[in-house]
């Protein structure tokens, strides 16, 4: 069975929500990283991630594809292992519901009465959402965290494109630029395709928005947090109830 066209879940929804101008954002103020503080900084980021319990938020999503911007509102649920996004039509009804977990990516379109499932690989995430990131990486990025270097993987400071940290693991190169107070400001993953995430934060360091760029697919997306609660979410919060008459199509 052929794959649906890329970013189907988002683009179906955005077609109903209408067009908008591309969001304007200011880049965060970057700081330098002394070489003798690299390990401590990585440990701090990982400790902050371990404290993350979960997030329930109302969001505003803008996607720009080939220069054309489209926008919608949505509800976002995130746990350390699961993510659920429910896109809302202007009439307040769900247009698309997407869940990504360690074992399955599931997309349900109530308006079309169709559902699809796939293994949650970077390729599947790319085809459905336009972002070639596995769920565990996407979850960290959506909450303002970055993947940590595995034990024993050296991290170095480089000066090209401004001072930042870089390490290689499993055939991928990961780069992190930081703010003056040592928080992740921009993250880049290069693994065949390049994905760049830029974090905008409030004055107390909380995540305010995340901007993603995938140049190879001419895709830019900005997820802006309207409101949010830090809360541990039960596993059932990420389940999608698909009506019994809707066949879930497997598209691996």
N, C-alpha and C positions, 0 to 999 in steps of 0.2 A: 504494500500500500504506500503510495507516495506521501511524503510529508506535506502538511498544509504550508502555505506560503509563510515566510519568516514573519515573526512578531504578530501572528494572527490574533492572539488573544488581546493584545493591547490595541492593535489597529482596528479591529472590529468595534471595540468600545469607543475609541477616539473618534471614529467616523460619526457616531451618534452624538458626541459631545460638542463637535464643532471645532473651528480653527481658532488659533490665538497667535499672538506674536511670540517669538522666542523669548524665554525669560532672560532678564539681565542680571548678572551676578558679578560681584567683585571677588577677585581672588583673595584667599587668606594671606595674612602677613607671614612670610616664611622666616625661619631663623636658621642659624647654623647648628651643627651637631659636632661637638668636640669628640674626637676619636675615643677618648678614655671614658665617655659616657654612653657609648653605643649599647653595650650589654645591659646597663642599668635601665636605659630607656626601653629596650625590648622587653625586659622583665616587668617593668611598670605597665606597659600596654597589655601584656598577657594577664597580669594580676587584675587589671580593670575589666578585661573580658570575662574572667572567671567570676566576677561579681555580678555580671549581667544575668538577670532572672527572666526578663521578657518585656515585651512592649505591646501596648494596644494604642493605636493612633488613628486620627483622621488626617488624610494627606491630600495634597494637590499634586497631580502628575502631569507634566508636560513632556511630550515626545516630539523631537524634531527629526524628520527623516528627509534627507535630500533637500533641506531648506524649508520644508513645510512643517509648521508647528501645529500640534493638536493637544488638547488639554481636557482633563477630566478630574473629578473628585473620586475619592476612594477610601476604603477602610483597610488598615494594615494590622496584622497580628504577627508577632515575631517571638520565637523562643530560641534558645541556643541551637536547636536542631531543625526547627520547622519555620516556614513562612507562609502566610496566607494573604492574598490581596483580593479584595472585592471591589470591582469598579462599579460606580453608581451612575445611572443615567440622570439627565436633568429632571426627570419625573420622580426620582428617588428609588427606582427599582434596580436590582443588580443586573448588570449587563454581562459581565464575565467574572468568574471566580477561579482563582489559580492557587493551588497549594503545591509547595515543594518540600519534600521530606527526604531523609537519607535513602529511602527505598522507592519513592515514586514521585513523579511530576503529574499532576492532574489538572486539567482545564475543563471547565463546565460553562457552557453558554446557555443560560435559561431562555433567552429570546429565540435562539435557534433550536433549542432542545437537542443539543449535541454535546458529547463529552469525549475527551481524549486522554489517554494516559501514556506515559513513557518512562523509561529509566531516567533519573535526574542527572544526566551527564551534561557537561558544558555544551556539547553539540545540541542536545535537546533544548537546553535553556536558550541557546542562541536562536534556534529555529522558532521557538514559541515567543520569546520575549525580546529577542534582538541583542541579548547580552550574554556572551559566551563565558559564563561563570557557573561553577558548580554551586549548589545551594549553600554549603557551609561557608564559602567565600562571600556569596551575595549577602547572606545574613549578617556577617561581620560588617560589611560595607554599609548596609542599610542602617546599622546602628552606630556608625561612626568609629568602628574598630577596624583593624587591619590584621591579616594573617601573620602569625608569628613565625620566625625562622625556627625550624626543628632543631633540637639539641645537636650540637656538633657542626651545624652549618654556619660558616663564618659570615659575619656582616661587616661591610666596610663602608667608609664614607667616601663619596666621590663628589666632584665639583662641577661636572658638566650639567648644564641646565639648572644651575643653582645647587648649593650643597644639599645632599640627601643621602639616605641609607640605601644600600643595594645588596641583595643576596640572590644566589641561584639555587634552585631546588627542583628536582624532578623534571628537568628540561625547561623550566620557566625562569624568567628573570623578574624579580619583584623589586620595586623601588618605592620609597616612602619619603616624602618631603614633610617637614614638621613646622609647627608654629613656634613663635618665640618662647612660649611656655612649655614646649615639648609635646604637644598633641599632634596626632596625624592630621596633616592638612591636605595632602594629595597622595594617592596611591596609584601605582601603575603596574599592571601585570602583562607581560609579553610572553605568549606561549602559542606561537603561530599567528594569533591575532593579538592586537593590543587593546587593552581596556584601561581607561583612566577614570578614577573617581576623585572628585574634589569635594571636601567637606566644609560646609559653612556652619559655624557654631554661635551660640549665644555667648554673652559675656562671662557666664559661669561655666562654659565649656560644654554645655549640652548640644546635641546635634540639632541643627535647625533645618538643614537641607543637604541633600546629596545629589551631585551632578555626575552623570556617567557619559563617557564618550567612547564610541566604537568606530574609529575612522574607516575601517575596512567595510563596514556596512552603512556608512553615512548616517549613523544614528547618534543622537544626543538625547539624554533624558534627564529631567530634574524632578526629584521627589522632594516636595516641601512639606514639612510637618506643620499642620494647623493646630493640633492639640495632641497630647499623648500622656499615657500613664505607664509608669514602670510597674509591671505586675507579672507574677508567675502565672502562666496560662496552662490549663489542663490539656492533655492530648486531644480530647474531643473537640476543642476549639478549632482545630485545624482540619477536622473532617468535613467533607462536602457531601451533602445529602443529594444524591442524584435520583430523580424519580425512577421507579421500576421499569417504566416503559422507554427509558432512554438507555440505549446501548453505549457502553463505554468502549470506544475504539482504541485498540492498542496500536501504537504507531512506531514501535522500535524497529 
